[in-house]
Amino acid sequence: MTKRSAWIWMIAAFGCGTATDVEVSGGPPPGPNVTEPFAIDRGDEGAHTPGTFKGLWLRLADTGAPTVTAVDGVIGVVCVGMSNANQECSSFIEHVQGPGATEVNPAVRVVNCAVGGHAIERWIDPAYDDRLWDDCVTRRLPQAGVRPDQVRVIYHKAANQFTLAPGGGPLPAYPEAGSDYENFLANLSVFASRVPIEFPTVQAVYSSSRSYGGYSNNAGRGEPLSYEEGHALNTWLEQRSAAEPVWHGWGAYLWAPDCASGSNGTGTCYVREDYVDDGVHPSTSGRGKIALAMHERLRRESWYRR
């Protein structure tokens, strides 16, 4: 199947996403339902914390652990996504090669293929392949000394790019029809189908959604949009079949509130200084927090840790 024919098939198969409540085994989280954003990874802390948000469970989907193996002594990890992903992956690479090096399997080589201004809609559109997938294979991998067949893991900073309604305001919030949540579900399915076409040897995809958007001056990057995209990713991961050829699961859960309001389940929170002037892109301190969160998440995996 050519890239073009595969793309046509994927649009037919996944072009109409629907908003579906998460169905998680093990019983519902114990707390009450809320309509204000609350960290998804904290719903099991007890009755003193919320258990659901608009009926969506506050519990990260558990898709188990993938099998990831080296190819000729190399486990290639490719970062994809937009400008935030590019900046955060650069800081992650610095951590892996610097203070975290003693904790990381020396077979792991991280390659930053994220490109500013290119969120998930671009990565699923063949019109941008030259700038994205193809450039990663032909330029960025060779620069890092990684062959395409050695790419075993993708780290996806997953986010919608087009989140404004025709009038310029944000798209409807979940569960309204035409919500950004609904669009994101459909885009995630198309992205997942592109992965084995572009990197046939990939074994695992770790995904993180946007971090806190409360400091943003952009209606399409604020709250609750940033938070609800995390729920869309959580829903989508719960709906994945264990029989799928490529494992998909959570990377670091990066959404967390303003530090004055609390934290997520890993103790992460954000202050205004963690973002640059636009309130969307991370500052040096913000990139540091996210790089450490990525490292700590992957350190739970046997293929990653030394």
C-alpha positions as CSV (number, residue, x, y, z in Angstrom):
1,M,0.0,0.0,0.0
2,T,1.4,3.4,-0.9
3,K,1.4,6.4,1.5
4,R,-1.3,8.0,-0.6
5,S,-3.7,5.0,-0.7
6,A,-3.0,4.4,3.0
7,W,-4.0,8.0,3.7
8,I,-7.3,7.7,1.8
9,W,-8.1,4.5,3.7
10,M,-7.4,6.1,7.1
11,I,-9.6,9.1,6.3
12,A,-12.5,6.7,5.5
13,A,-11.9,4.7,8.6
14,F,-11.3,7.4,11.2
15,G,-12.6,10.6,9.8
16,C,-15.7,10.7,12.1
17,G,-14.6,10.5,15.8
18,T,-17.2,10.3,18.5
19,A,-17.0,11.4,22.2
20,T,-17.2,8.3,24.3
21,D,-16.9,8.0,28.1
22,V,-13.9,6.2,29.4
23,E,-14.6,2.6,30.5
24,V,-11.9,1.5,32.9
25,S,-11.7,-1.8,34.8
26,G,-11.4,-2.0,38.5
27,G,-14.4,0.1,39.5
28,P,-14.9,3.8,39.4
29,P,-12.7,6.2,41.3
30,P,-14.2,6.9,44.7
31,G,-14.7,10.7,44.6
32,P,-17.5,12.9,43.3
33,N,-18.1,14.3,39.8
34,V,-16.8,17.8,39.0
35,T,-16.9,20.3,36.1
36,E,-13.7,22.1,36.9
37,P,-10.4,20.6,35.7
38,F,-8.7,18.3,38.1
39,A,-5.6,16.2,37.4
40,I,-6.6,12.9,35.7
41,D,-4.0,10.9,37.6
42,R,-5.4,11.8,41.0
43,G,-8.9,10.3,40.9
44,D,-7.9,7.2,43.0
45,E,-6.6,9.1,46.0
46,G,-9.8,8.7,47.9
47,A,-13.2,10.2,48.6
48,H,-11.6,13.6,49.4
49,T,-10.6,14.1,45.7
50,P,-13.0,14.1,42.7
51,G,-13.4,10.8,40.9
52,T,-14.8,12.1,37.6
53,F,-14.9,15.2,35.4
54,K,-18.1,15.6,33.4
55,G,-18.5,11.9,33.8
56,L,-15.0,11.0,32.6
57,W,-13.0,9.0,35.0
58,L,-10.0,10.6,36.7
59,R,-7.7,7.7,36.3
60,L,-5.0,7.3,33.7
61,A,-5.6,4.5,31.2
62,D,-3.3,1.5,32.0
63,T,-2.3,-0.2,28.8
64,G,0.5,-2.3,30.4
65,A,4.1,-2.3,29.4
66,P,5.4,-2.8,25.9
67,T,8.1,-5.1,24.6
68,V,10.9,-2.9,23.3
69,T,14.1,-4.5,21.9
70,A,17.3,-3.1,20.6
71,V,18.4,-3.5,16.9
72,D,22.2,-3.9,16.6
73,G,22.6,-2.4,20.1
74,V,20.4,0.6,19.5
75,I,16.9,1.6,20.8
76,G,16.0,4.7,18.8
77,V,13.5,7.0,20.4
78,V,12.0,9.7,18.1
79,C,10.2,12.7,19.5
80,V,7.4,14.1,17.3
81,G,5.0,17.0,17.7
82,M,5.0,20.8,17.5
83,S,7.1,23.6,19.0
84,N,6.5,22.6,22.6
85,A,7.6,19.1,21.8
86,N,10.7,20.4,20.0
87,Q,11.7,22.5,23.0
88,E,10.8,19.8,25.6
89,C,12.6,17.0,23.7
90,S,15.7,19.1,23.4
91,S,15.8,19.5,27.2
92,F,15.0,15.8,27.6
93,I,18.0,14.9,25.4
94,E,20.2,17.2,27.5
95,H,18.9,15.4,30.6
96,V,19.4,11.9,29.2
97,Q,22.9,12.8,28.1
98,G,23.7,14.7,31.3
99,P,22.4,14.3,34.8
100,G,20.2,11.3,33.9
101,A,22.8,9.4,31.9
102,T,23.7,7.1,34.8
103,E,20.0,5.9,35.0
104,V,19.5,5.4,31.2
105,N,20.2,2.3,29.2
106,P,23.2,3.2,27.0
107,A,21.4,1.6,24.0
108,V,18.8,4.4,24.1
109,R,19.3,7.2,21.6
110,V,16.8,10.0,21.5
111,V,16.3,11.9,18.2
112,N,14.3,15.2,18.1
113,C,12.1,15.2,15.0
114,A,9.5,17.6,16.4
115,V,8.9,20.7,14.3
116,G,7.5,24.1,15.4
117,G,4.1,24.9,14.0
118,H,3.2,21.3,13.2
119,A,0.9,19.6,15.6
120,I,-1.1,16.4,15.0
121,E,-3.1,17.7,12.0
122,R,0.2,18.2,10.1
123,W,1.6,14.8,11.1
124,I,-1.4,13.0,9.7
125,D,-1.5,15.1,6.4
126,P,0.7,13.6,3.6
127,A,1.1,17.2,2.2
128,Y,3.6,17.8,5.1
129,D,5.5,14.5,4.9
130,D,8.6,16.1,3.3
131,R,8.8,18.5,6.2
132,L,8.1,16.0,8.9
133,W,8.3,12.2,8.5
134,D,10.7,12.2,5.5
135,D,13.0,14.9,7.0
136,C,13.2,12.8,10.2
137,V,14.3,9.7,8.2
138,T,16.6,11.3,5.7
139,R,18.2,14.0,7.8
140,R,17.7,13.9,11.5
141,L,18.2,10.2,12.1
142,P,21.5,10.1,10.2
143,Q,22.7,13.1,12.2
144,A,22.1,11.2,15.4
145,G,23.6,8.0,14.1
146,V,20.4,6.1,14.1
147,R,19.1,3.9,11.3
148,P,15.3,3.9,10.4
149,D,15.1,0.2,11.4
150,Q,16.5,1.1,14.8
151,V,13.6,3.3,15.7
152,R,11.6,1.3,18.2
153,V,9.9,4.1,20.2
154,I,8.0,7.3,19.3
155,Y,7.4,9.9,22.0
156,H,4.4,11.9,20.8
157,K,3.5,15.3,22.3
158,A,0.0,15.0,21.1
159,A,-2.1,18.1,20.6
160,N,-4.5,19.6,18.1
161,Q,-3.3,22.6,16.2
162,F,-6.7,24.0,14.9
163,T,-8.8,24.6,18.0
164,L,-10.7,27.8,17.1
165,A,-14.2,28.1,15.8
166,P,-14.9,30.0,12.6
167,G,-15.7,33.1,14.6
168,G,-12.3,33.0,16.3
169,G,-13.4,31.7,19.7
170,P,-12.5,28.3,21.2
171,L,-14.3,25.2,20.0
172,P,-17.1,23.9,22.2
173,A,-16.1,22.2,25.4
174,Y,-16.8,18.5,26.1
175,P,-19.4,17.0,25.7
176,E,-20.8,19.3,23.1
177,A,-20.9,18.3,19.5
178,G,-17.9,19.5,17.4
179,S,-15.7,19.8,20.5
180,D,-11.9,19.8,20.4
181,Y,-12.1,16.6,22.4
182,E,-14.1,15.0,19.7
183,N,-11.8,16.2,16.9
184,F,-8.7,15.0,18.9
185,L,-10.1,11.5,19.2
186,A,-10.3,11.2,15.4
187,N,-6.9,12.7,14.9
188,L,-5.3,10.3,17.3
189,S,-6.6,7.3,15.4
190,V,-5.3,8.6,12.1
191,F,-1.9,9.3,13.7
192,A,-1.7,5.7,15.1
193,S,-2.4,4.3,11.6
194,R,0.4,6.4,10.1
195,V,3.1,5.2,12.5
196,P,3.6,1.7,11.1
197,I,3.7,3.1,7.6
198,E,6.4,5.6,8.4
199,F,8.3,3.5,10.9
200,P,7.5,-0.2,10.4
201,T,9.8,-1.3,13.2
202,V,8.3,0.9,15.9
203,Q,7.1,-1.2,18.9
204,A,5.8,1.5,21.2
205,V,4.3,5.0,21.2
206,Y,4.3,7.0,24.4
207,S,1.9,10.1,24.3
208,S,1.7,13.2,26.4
209,S,-1.0,15.8,26.0
210,R,-0.6,19.5,26.6
211,S,0.5,20.9,29.9
212,Y,-1.4,23.7,31.8
213,G,-3.0,26.3,29.6
214,G,-4.2,28.7,32.2
215,Y,-1.5,31.3,31.5
216,S,-2.2,31.5,27.8
217,N,-3.5,34.6,26.0
218,N,-4.6,32.4,23.1
219,A,-8.2,31.2,23.3
220,G,-7.2,28.1,21.4
221,R,-4.5,27.1,23.9
222,G,-6.1,27.9,27.2
223,E,-8.3,26.0,29.6
224,P,-10.3,23.8,29.7
225,L,-9.1,23.0,26.2
226,S,-5.6,21.9,27.2
227,Y,-7.0,19.8,30.0
228,E,-9.8,18.2,28.0
229,E,-7.4,17.0,25.3
230,G,-5.8,15.0,28.1
231,H,-9.2,13.3,28.6
232,A,-9.5,12.7,24.9
233,L,-6.1,10.9,24.9
234,N,-7.1,9.0,28.0
235,T,-10.4,7.9,26.3
236,W,-8.6,6.9,23.1
237,L,-6.0,4.8,25.0
238,E,-8.7,3.0,26.9
239,Q,-10.4,2.1,23.6
240,R,-7.2,0.6,22.1
241,S,-7.2,-3.2,21.6
242,A,-4.4,-5.2,23.1
243,A,-4.2,-7.0,19.7
244,E,-3.0,-3.8,18.0
245,P,0.5,-4.4,16.4
246,V,2.0,-1.2,18.0
247,W,1.7,-0.6,21.8
248,H,0.3,2.8,22.7
249,G,0.2,4.3,26.2
250,W,0.7,7.3,28.4
251,G,4.0,9.1,28.4
252,A,4.4,11.6,31.2
253,Y,1.1,13.1,32.3
254,L,2.1,16.8,31.9
255,W,-1.1,18.6,32.8
256,A,-1.0,20.1,36.3
257,P,-2.6,23.2,37.8
258,D,-1.1,26.5,39.0
259,C,1.0,25.7,42.0
260,A,-1.4,27.9,44.1
261,S,-4.1,25.4,43.4
262,G,-2.3,22.1,44.0
263,S,-0.5,19.6,41.8
264,N,-1.0,16.5,39.7
265,G,-0.3,13.0,41.0
266,T,3.5,13.3,40.5
267,G,3.6,16.5,42.5
268,T,4.1,18.6,39.4
269,C,2.6,22.1,39.2
270,Y,3.3,25.3,37.2
271,V,4.0,28.9,38.0
272,R,3.9,31.8,35.5
273,E,7.7,31.7,35.3
274,D,7.5,28.2,33.8
275,Y,6.2,29.8,30.6
276,V,7.4,32.5,28.2
277,D,5.4,35.6,27.5
278,D,2.7,33.9,25.4
279,G,1.8,31.6,28.3
280,V,1.9,28.6,26.0
281,H,5.6,27.7,25.3
282,P,7.7,26.6,28.3
283,S,10.5,28.7,29.7
284,T,13.8,27.1,30.8
285,S,12.3,26.1,34.1
286,G,9.2,24.8,32.4
287,R,11.2,22.7,30.0
288,G,13.3,21.4,32.9
289,K,10.1,20.2,34.7
290,I,8.8,18.5,31.6
291,A,12.1,16.9,30.7
292,L,12.4,15.4,34.2
293,A,8.7,14.2,34.0
294,M,9.5,12.4,30.7
295,H,12.6,10.8,32.2
296,E,10.8,9.7,35.4
297,R,7.9,8.2,33.3
298,L,10.2,6.2,31.0
299,R,12.4,5.1,34.0
300,R,9.5,2.8,34.9
301,E,10.2,0.8,31.7
302,S,12.9,-1.9,31.6
303,W,14.0,-1.0,28.1
304,Y,14.9,2.5,29.2
305,R,16.5,2.2,32.6
306,R,20.1,1.1,33.1
